[in-house]
Amino acid sequence: FYKLKLINYDGTEKFSHFVPITIGDHVFEITSSFYNNEDGLIHLQFDYDNYEPVQIFVYNSIGELLYNQKYVAAQPGVNYVLLNAIDLNGMNYVILQNSKEQKVKKLMSVK
């Protein structure tokens, strides 16, 4: 990620929002995931290499399925998804899969 800095002629500075940068070919991987207690949303970012829909699952540490969203539209490059998953607590696992492979990332949530 990069944050761009704009310096005006009068010396004032302004920063942009975070800008994702990808170098090289896109691969299928979860690049970021975090749970926001305030809004009850899982913020998921993943890099993808084709247009095939993906499925997203969230499991707790004892294997109970907490969230399931099938056929999420995706495209090559960086993809962002917000998941409404209220009441997560402790260690959880986000699983992202397509018809060929599956990626797993730990997701810690504390109340």
OpenMM code with the backbone's topology and positions (N, CA, C; nanometers):
from openmm import Vec3, app, unit

residues = "PHE TYR LYS LEU LYS LEU ILE ASN TYR ASP GLY THR GLU LYS PHE SER HIS PHE VAL PRO ILE THR ILE GLY ASP HIS VAL PHE GLU ILE THR SER SER PHE TYR ASN ASN GLU ASP GLY LEU ILE HIS LEU GLN PHE ASP TYR ASP ASN TYR GLU PRO VAL GLN ILE PHE VAL TYR ASN SER ILE GLY GLU LEU LEU TYR ASN GLN LYS TYR VAL ALA ALA GLN PRO GLY VAL ASN TYR VAL LEU LEU ASN ALA ILE ASP LEU ASN GLY MET ASN TYR VAL ILE LEU GLN ASN SER LYS GLU GLN LYS VAL LYS LYS LEU MET SER VAL LYS".split()
positions = [
    Vec3(0.0836, -0.1184, 0.0000),
    Vec3(0.0000, 0.0000, 0.0000),
    Vec3(0.0876, 0.1241, 0.0000),
    Vec3(0.0377, 0.2252, -0.0636),
    Vec3(0.1036, 0.3542, -0.0626),
    Vec3(0.0019, 0.4609, -0.0251),
    Vec3(0.0520, 0.5681, 0.0324),
    Vec3(-0.0291, 0.6852, 0.0586),
    Vec3(0.0388, 0.7988, -0.0166),
    Vec3(-0.0352, 0.8651, -0.1026),
    Vec3(0.0223, 0.9712, -0.1845),
    Vec3(0.0169, 1.1041, -0.1098),
    Vec3(0.1200, 1.1839, -0.1267),
    Vec3(0.1291, 1.3129, -0.0580),
    Vec3(0.1279, 1.4245, -0.1622),
    Vec3(0.0381, 1.5203, -0.1450),
    Vec3(0.0283, 1.6352, -0.2350),
    Vec3(0.0774, 1.7585, -0.1589),
    Vec3(0.1748, 1.8264, -0.2161),
    Vec3(0.2258, 1.9499, -0.1562),
    Vec3(0.1846, 2.0644, -0.2475),
    Vec3(0.1052, 2.1560, -0.1936),
    Vec3(0.0574, 2.2706, -0.2703),
    Vec3(0.1653, 2.3785, -0.2781),
    Vec3(0.1440, 2.4766, -0.3676),
    Vec3(0.2402, 2.5853, -0.3841),
    Vec3(0.2573, 2.6665, -0.2567),
    Vec3(0.1519, 2.6738, -0.1746),
    Vec3(0.1619, 2.7505, -0.0498),
    Vec3(0.2232, 2.6695, 0.0648),
    Vec3(0.2658, 2.5461, 0.0384),
    Vec3(0.3326, 2.4648, 0.1390),
    Vec3(0.2414, 2.3734, 0.2187),
    Vec3(0.1104, 2.3836, 0.1988),
    Vec3(0.0197, 2.2939, 0.2700),
    Vec3(0.0295, 2.1535, 0.2100),
    Vec3(0.0040, 2.0560, 0.2953),
    Vec3(0.0149, 1.9166, 0.2526),
    Vec3(-0.1183, 1.8455, 0.2691),
    Vec3(-0.1438, 1.7498, 0.1809),
    Vec3(-0.2654, 1.6698, 0.1885),
    Vec3(-0.2282, 1.5264, 0.1507),
    Vec3(-0.2809, 1.4286, 0.2256),
    Vec3(-0.2530, 1.2881, 0.1991),
    Vec3(-0.3760, 1.2205, 0.1405),
    Vec3(-0.3529, 1.1278, 0.0502),
    Vec3(-0.4622, 1.0511, -0.0102),
    Vec3(-0.4986, 0.9348, 0.0809),
    Vec3(-0.6031, 0.8631, 0.0432),
    Vec3(-0.6353, 0.7375, 0.1088),
    Vec3(-0.5300, 0.6357, 0.0680),
    Vec3(-0.5269, 0.5205, 0.1357),
    Vec3(-0.4318, 0.4158, 0.0980),
    Vec3(-0.4623, 0.3679, -0.0438),
    Vec3(-0.3583, 0.3493, -0.1225),
    Vec3(-0.3703, 0.3042, -0.2609),
    Vec3(-0.3019, 0.1681, -0.2712),
    Vec3(-0.3764, 0.0612, -0.3087),
    Vec3(-0.3110, -0.0699, -0.3222),
    Vec3(-0.2242, -0.0751, -0.4473),
    Vec3(-0.1061, -0.1308, -0.4323),
    Vec3(-0.0118, -0.1434, -0.5424),
    Vec3(0.0209, -0.2912, -0.5594),
    Vec3(0.0115, -0.3426, -0.6809),
    Vec3(0.0480, -0.4806, -0.7099),
    Vec3(0.1613, -0.4807, -0.8101),
    Vec3(0.2677, -0.5521, -0.7762),
    Vec3(0.3821, -0.5630, -0.8660),
    Vec3(0.3862, -0.7058, -0.9182),
    Vec3(0.3910, -0.7219, -1.0488),
    Vec3(0.3961, -0.8549, -1.1077),
    Vec3(0.2572, -0.9090, -1.1354),
    Vec3(0.2511, -1.0400, -1.1583),
    Vec3(0.1256, -1.1058, -1.1919),
    Vec3(0.0348, -1.1181, -1.0692),
    Vec3(-0.0947, -1.1171, -1.0944),
    Vec3(-0.1908, -1.1383, -0.9865),
    Vec3(-0.1958, -1.2874, -0.9556),
    Vec3(-0.2066, -1.3178, -0.8284),
    Vec3(-0.2221, -1.4552, -0.7837),
    Vec3(-0.3432, -1.4612, -0.6924),
    Vec3(-0.3885, -1.5791, -0.6631),
    Vec3(-0.5043, -1.5967, -0.5775),
    Vec3(-0.4559, -1.6050, -0.4335),
    Vec3(-0.4784, -1.4974, -0.3543),
    Vec3(-0.4391, -1.4969, -0.2142),
    Vec3(-0.5191, -1.3931, -0.1361),
    Vec3(-0.5379, -1.4207, -0.0077),
    Vec3(-0.6007, -1.3238, 0.0828),
    Vec3(-0.4899, -1.2315, 0.1307),
    Vec3(-0.5015, -1.1035, 0.0997),
    Vec3(-0.3960, -1.0097, 0.1362),
    Vec3(-0.4230, -0.9390, 0.2675),
    Vec3(-0.5501, -0.9273, 0.3079),
    Vec3(-0.5827, -0.8593, 0.4329),
    Vec3(-0.7216, -0.9004, 0.4796),
    Vec3(-0.7344, -0.9187, 0.6113),
    Vec3(-0.8667, -0.9432, 0.6695),
    Vec3(-0.8666, -0.8934, 0.8130),
    Vec3(-0.9702, -0.8196, 0.8494),
    Vec3(-0.9850, -0.7794, 0.9888),
    Vec3(-1.1323, -0.7596, 1.0215),
    Vec3(-1.1637, -0.7753, 1.1495),
    Vec3(-1.3007, -0.7622, 1.1983),
    Vec3(-1.3111, -0.6317, 1.2748),
    Vec3(-1.4112, -0.5513, 1.2421),
    Vec3(-1.4350, -0.4249, 1.3092),
    Vec3(-1.5500, -0.4438, 1.4080),
    Vec3(-1.5192, -0.4384, 1.5369),
    Vec3(-1.6222, -0.4557, 1.6405),
    Vec3(-1.7298, -0.3481, 1.6354),
    Vec3(-1.6936, -0.2297, 1.5922),
    Vec3(-1.7870, -0.1175, 1.5929),
    Vec3(-1.9027, -0.1366, 1.4952),
    Vec3(-1.8730, -0.1815, 1.3729),
    Vec3(-1.9796, -0.1956, 1.2733),
    Vec3(-2.0184, -0.3405, 1.2461),
    Vec3(-1.9482, -0.4368, 1.3092),
    Vec3(-1.9815, -0.5778, 1.2916),
    Vec3(-1.9481, -0.6318, 1.1539),
    Vec3(-1.8509, -0.5709, 1.0863),
    Vec3(-1.8156, -0.6127, 0.9503),
    Vec3(-1.6760, -0.6727, 0.9451),
    Vec3(-1.6619, -0.7745, 0.8621),
    Vec3(-1.5301, -0.8279, 0.8283),
    Vec3(-1.4870, -0.7583, 0.7002),
    Vec3(-1.3704, -0.6966, 0.7042),
    Vec3(-1.3138, -0.6307, 0.5873),
    Vec3(-1.2142, -0.7283, 0.5265),
    Vec3(-1.2425, -0.7733, 0.4054),
    Vec3(-1.1604, -0.8748, 0.3398),
    Vec3(-1.1075, -0.8195, 0.2084),
    Vec3(-0.9778, -0.8334, 0.1890),
    Vec3(-0.9146, -0.7926, 0.0632),
    Vec3(-0.8392, -0.9126, 0.0088),
    Vec3(-0.8582, -0.9405, -0.1192),
    Vec3(-0.7858, -1.0510, -0.1799),
    Vec3(-0.7441, -1.0173, -0.3221),
    Vec3(-0.6354, -1.0770, -0.3614),
    Vec3(-0.5829, -1.0623, -0.4966),
    Vec3(-0.6301, -1.1831, -0.5760),
    Vec3(-0.6719, -1.1610, -0.6992),
    Vec3(-0.7320, -1.2696, -0.7771),
    Vec3(-0.6804, -1.2647, -0.9192),
    Vec3(-0.6797, -1.3818, -0.9844),
    Vec3(-0.6207, -1.3898, -1.1178),
    Vec3(-0.7194, -1.4210, -1.2297),
    Vec3(-0.8516, -1.4285, -1.2012),
    Vec3(-0.9493, -1.4521, -1.3082),
    Vec3(-1.0869, -1.3989, -1.2694),
    Vec3(-1.1869, -1.4282, -1.3514),
    Vec3(-1.3226, -1.3770, -1.3296),
    Vec3(-1.4159, -1.4788, -1.2647),
    Vec3(-1.3658, -1.5932, -1.2259),
    Vec3(-1.4496, -1.6971, -1.1671),
    Vec3(-1.5000, -1.6539, -1.0286),
    Vec3(-1.6292, -1.6742, -0.9992),
    Vec3(-1.6811, -1.6377, -0.8662),
    Vec3(-1.6101, -1.7168, -0.7561),
    Vec3(-1.6057, -1.6588, -0.6377),
    Vec3(-1.5440, -1.7246, -0.5225),
    Vec3(-1.6492, -1.7466, -0.4143),
    Vec3(-1.6176, -1.8337, -0.3205),
    Vec3(-1.7022, -1.8569, -0.2038),
    Vec3(-1.6224, -1.8169, -0.0808),
    Vec3(-1.6910, -1.7577, 0.0172),
    Vec3(-1.6251, -1.7127, 0.1394),
    Vec3(-1.6922, -1.7808, 0.2575),
    Vec3(-1.6095, -1.8400, 0.3440),
    Vec3(-1.6578, -1.9050, 0.4653),
    Vec3(-1.5802, -1.8500, 0.5834),
    Vec3(-1.6468, -1.8409, 0.6990),
    Vec3(-1.5793, -1.8054, 0.8228),
    Vec3(-1.6135, -1.9126, 0.9253),
    Vec3(-1.5083, -1.9724, 0.9814),
    Vec3(-1.5235, -2.0762, 1.0827),
    Vec3(-1.4598, -2.0290, 1.2122),
    Vec3(-1.5138, -2.0756, 1.3262),
    Vec3(-1.4462, -2.0477, 1.4523),
    Vec3(-1.3396, -2.1537, 1.4774),
    Vec3(-1.2716, -2.1457, 1.5899),
    Vec3(-1.1576, -2.2349, 1.6153),
    Vec3(-1.1970, -2.3796, 1.6401),
    Vec3(-1.3247, -2.4081, 1.6671),
    Vec3(-1.3678, -2.5469, 1.6853),
    Vec3(-1.4405, -2.6016, 1.5620),
    Vec3(-1.4358, -2.5272, 1.4525),
    Vec3(-1.4878, -2.5777, 1.3258),
    Vec3(-1.6329, -2.5480, 1.2957),
    Vec3(-1.6971, -2.4638, 1.3752),
    Vec3(-1.8368, -2.4284, 1.3474),
    Vec3(-1.8416, -2.3223, 1.2380),
    Vec3(-1.9301, -2.3415, 1.1412),
    Vec3(-1.9468, -2.2451, 1.0325),
    Vec3(-2.0234, -2.1244, 1.0858),
    Vec3(-1.9616, -2.0059, 1.0790),
    Vec3(-2.0235, -1.8832, 1.1281),
    Vec3(-2.0790, -1.7972, 1.0157),
    Vec3(-2.0207, -1.8090, 0.8981),
    Vec3(-2.0610, -1.7238, 0.7864),
    Vec3(-2.0331, -1.7968, 0.6565),
    Vec3(-2.1237, -1.7804, 0.5612),
    Vec3(-2.1101, -1.8464, 0.4325),
    Vec3(-2.1685, -1.7552, 0.3252),
    Vec3(-2.0880, -1.7183, 0.2299),
    Vec3(-2.1365, -1.6388, 0.1169),
    Vec3(-2.0850, -1.7028, -0.0111),
    Vec3(-2.1768, -1.7540, -0.0917),
    Vec3(-2.1393, -1.8237, -0.2141),
    Vec3(-2.1487, -1.7307, -0.3346),
    Vec3(-2.0697, -1.7619, -0.4320),
    Vec3(-2.0712, -1.6959, -0.5628),
    Vec3(-2.0534, -1.5444, -0.5531),
    Vec3(-1.9457, -1.5047, -0.4894),
    Vec3(-1.9091, -1.3635, -0.4809),
    Vec3(-1.8383, -1.3263, -0.6110),
    Vec3(-1.8879, -1.2238, -0.6774),
    Vec3(-1.8263, -1.1806, -0.8035),
    Vec3(-1.6860, -1.1279, -0.7758),
    Vec3(-1.5919, -1.1702, -0.8568),
    Vec3(-1.4535, -1.1265, -0.8425),
    Vec3(-1.3957, -1.0997, -0.9806),
    Vec3(-1.2885, -1.0238, -0.9830),
    Vec3(-1.2233, -0.9919, -1.1091),
    Vec3(-1.0724, -0.9938, -1.0878),
    Vec3(-0.9956, -1.0034, -1.1931),
    Vec3(-0.8503, -1.0013, -1.1766),
    Vec3(-0.8048, -0.8717, -1.1098),
    Vec3(-0.7119, -0.8838, -1.0177),
    Vec3(-0.6618, -0.7685, -0.9442),
    Vec3(-0.7053, -0.7731, -0.7997),
    Vec3(-0.7050, -0.6571, -0.7361),
    Vec3(-0.7398, -0.6455, -0.5947),
    Vec3(-0.8912, -0.6348, -0.5800),
    Vec3(-0.9488, -0.7166, -0.4934),
    Vec3(-1.0929, -0.7179, -0.4666),
    Vec3(-1.1166, -0.6889, -0.3191),
    Vec3(-1.2210, -0.6124, -0.2900),
    Vec3(-1.2596, -0.5800, -0.1525),
    Vec3(-1.3992, -0.6326, -0.1271),
    Vec3(-1.4186, -0.6955, -0.0109),
    Vec3(-1.5499, -0.7466, 0.0263),
    Vec3(-1.5755, -0.7106, 0.1723),
    Vec3(-1.6967, -0.6634, 0.2018),
    Vec3(-1.7407, -0.6407, 0.3395),
    Vec3(-1.8413, -0.7493, 0.3744),
    Vec3(-1.8170, -0.8207, 0.4828),
    Vec3(-1.9052, -0.9288, 0.5252),
    Vec3(-1.9738, -0.8898, 0.6548),
    Vec3(-2.1040, -0.9038, 0.6595),
    Vec3(-2.1795, -0.8726, 0.7794),
    Vec3(-2.1767, -0.9940, 0.8715),
    Vec3(-2.0897, -0.9903, 0.9705),
    Vec3(-2.0708, -1.1058, 1.0590),
    Vec3(-2.0670, -1.0589, 1.2037),
    Vec3(-2.1798, -1.0198, 1.2544),
    Vec3(-2.1891, -0.9700, 1.3913),
    Vec3(-2.1634, -1.0848, 1.4888),
    Vec3(-2.1052, -1.0537, 1.6035),
    Vec3(-2.0815, -1.1468, 1.7142),
    Vec3(-1.9669, -1.2438, 1.6914),
    Vec3(-1.8636, -1.2026, 1.6249),
    Vec3(-1.7423, -1.2840, 1.6203),
    Vec3(-1.6628, -1.2586, 1.7476),
    Vec3(-1.5977, -1.3626, 1.7978),
    Vec3(-1.5135, -1.3461, 1.9152),
    Vec3(-1.4062, -1.4542, 1.9145),
    Vec3(-1.2833, -1.4181, 1.9472),
    Vec3(-1.1753, -1.5145, 1.9542),
    Vec3(-1.1093, -1.5387, 1.8194),
    Vec3(-1.0515, -1.6593, 1.8065),
    Vec3(-0.9807, -1.6967, 1.6837),
    Vec3(-1.0790, -1.7540, 1.5825),
    Vec3(-1.0764, -1.6995, 1.4628),
    Vec3(-1.1620, -1.7454, 1.3534),
    Vec3(-1.0760, -1.7629, 1.2294),
    Vec3(-1.1321, -1.8284, 1.1287),
    Vec3(-1.0601, -1.8524, 1.0043),
    Vec3(-1.1471, -1.8129, 0.8870),
    Vec3(-1.0910, -1.7310, 0.7988),
    Vec3(-1.1585, -1.6933, 0.6748),
    Vec3(-1.1072, -1.7864, 0.5664),
    Vec3(-1.1994, -1.8500, 0.4954),
    Vec3(-1.1627, -1.9394, 0.3856),
    Vec3(-1.2212, -1.8827, 0.2570),
    Vec3(-1.1370, -1.8676, 0.1590),
    Vec3(-1.1752, -1.8162, 0.0276),
    Vec3(-1.1445, -1.9266, -0.0722),
    Vec3(-1.2441, -1.9664, -0.1505),
    Vec3(-1.2175, -2.0749, -0.2448),
    Vec3(-1.2870, -2.0528, -0.3776),
    Vec3(-1.2238, -2.1061, -0.4818),
    Vec3(-1.2859, -2.1147, -0.6127),
    Vec3(-1.2897, -2.2624, -0.6503),
    Vec3(-1.3129, -2.2956, -0.7754),
    Vec3(-1.3266, -2.4367, -0.8135),
    Vec3(-1.1939, -2.5123, -0.8119),
    Vec3(-1.0809, -2.4409, -0.8050),
    Vec3(-0.9507, -2.5056, -0.8126),
    Vec3(-0.8722, -2.5063, -0.6819),
    Vec3(-0.8834, -2.4009, -0.6033),
    Vec3(-0.8007, -2.3907, -0.4836),
    Vec3(-0.8721, -2.3201, -0.3701),
    Vec3(-0.8101, -2.3285, -0.2529),
    Vec3(-0.8680, -2.2725, -0.1314),
    Vec3(-0.7576, -2.2005, -0.0534),
    Vec3(-0.7892, -2.0817, -0.0019),
    Vec3(-0.6936, -2.0038, 0.0769),
    Vec3(-0.7528, -1.9785, 0.2151),
    Vec3(-0.6686, -1.9840, 0.3172),
    Vec3(-0.7133, -1.9679, 0.4560),
    Vec3(-0.6307, -1.8581, 0.5223),
    Vec3(-0.6982, -1.7755, 0.6028),
    Vec3(-0.6290, -1.6719, 0.6798),
    Vec3(-0.6927, -1.6632, 0.8175),
    Vec3(-0.6100, -1.6519, 0.9206),
    Vec3(-0.6599, -1.6357, 1.0568),
    Vec3(-0.7232, -1.4978, 1.0726),
    Vec3(-0.8269, -1.4923, 1.1544),
    Vec3(-0.8964, -1.3672, 1.1810),
    Vec3(-0.9214, -1.3594, 1.3308),
    Vec3(-0.8536, -1.2686, 1.3981),
    Vec3(-0.8681, -1.2534, 1.5417),
    Vec3(-0.9687, -1.1427, 1.5707),
    Vec3(-1.0596, -1.1704, 1.6623),
    Vec3(-1.1563, -1.0682, 1.7024),
    Vec3(-1.1686, -1.0688, 1.8541),
    Vec3(-1.1657, -0.9507, 1.9119),
    Vec3(-1.1730, -0.9356, 2.0571),
    Vec3(-1.2800, -0.8340, 2.0897),
    Vec3(-1.3640, -0.8681, 2.1850),
    Vec3(-1.4684, -0.7728, 2.2253),
    Vec3(-1.4307, -0.7059, 2.3535),
] * unit.nanometer
topology = app.Topology()
chain = topology.addChain("A")
for resn in residues:
    res = topology.addResidue(resn, chain)
    for name in ("N", "CA", "C"):
        topology.addAtom(name, app.Element.getBySymbol(name[0]), res)
